Amino acid sequence: MDNFVQSFYNWYKATMRHPKYRWYLIGGTLLYLISPIDIAPEFIPIIGWIDDAAIATLLFAEISQLFLERINKRDENVENNAATPNNIDVAVIDVE
């Protein structure tokens, strides 16, 4: 069971990192959360909510990780642009 959970997590994380499939996975996850068809249906108290809570936590953790990576990348780009001079020093010679 532990291998199944770990392999599912690895697949979910890798798919979320792939820009082509990211929105399909987010939509599918949201559809799973609102769908009455689950691994453990909601009419079973507590147990029915655990799978939804785990999937929702996984979704929000991966989305927040993507946002943090994007913010860090943007900050690195800003630092690199600030380190690179935008002007060129040119020696001007007057010819009369």
VENGI-V538798 format. One record per backbone hydrogen bond with DSSP energy under -0.5 kcal/mol. NH is the residue of the N-H (numbers start at 1). CO is the residue of the C=O. E is the energy in kcal/mol with one decimal. If there is no record, write none. Layout:
NH | CO | E
NH | CO | E
//
This chain:
5 | 1 | -2.3
6 | 2 | -2.4
7 | 3 | -2.6
8 | 4 | -2.4
9 | 5 | -2.4
10 | 6 | -2.5
11 | 7 | -2.4
12 | 8 | -2.8
13 | 9 | -2.6
14 | 10 | -2.4
15 | 11 | -2.6
16 | 12 | -2.3
17 | 13 | -1.5
18 | 14 | -0.8
18 | 15 | -0.5
19 | 17 | -0.7
21 | 18 | -0.7
22 | 18 | -1.2
25 | 21 | -2.2
26 | 22 | -2.4
27 | 23 | -2.4
28 | 24 | -2.6
29 | 25 | -2.4
30 | 26 | -2.4
31 | 27 | -2.5
32 | 28 | -2.3
33 | 29 | -2.1
34 | 30 | -1.6
35 | 31 | -1.4
38 | 36 | -0.8
44 | 41 | -1.4
45 | 43 | -0.8
47 | 45 | -3.0
48 | 44 | -2.1
49 | 46 | -1.0
50 | 46 | -1.3
51 | 47 | -0.9
52 | 48 | -0.5
53 | 49 | -2.5
54 | 50 | -2.5
55 | 51 | -2.4
56 | 52 | -2.7
57 | 53 | -2.3
58 | 54 | -2.3
59 | 55 | -2.5
60 | 56 | -2.6
61 | 57 | -2.4
62 | 58 | -2.2
63 | 59 | -2.4
64 | 60 | -2.3
65 | 61 | -1.9
66 | 62 | -2.1
67 | 63 | -2.2
68 | 64 | -2.4
69 | 65 | -2.3
70 | 66 | -2.2
71 | 67 | -2.5
72 | 68 | -2.5
73 | 69 | -2.4
74 | 70 | -2.3
75 | 71 | -2.5
76 | 72 | -2.2
77 | 73 | -2.2
78 | 74 | -2.3
79 | 75 | -2.3
80 | 76 | -2.5
81 | 77 | -2.4
82 | 78 | -2.0
83 | 79 | -1.7
84 | 80 | -1.2
85 | 83 | -0.5
92 | 90 | -0.6
94 | 92 | -0.5
96 | 94 | -0.6
//
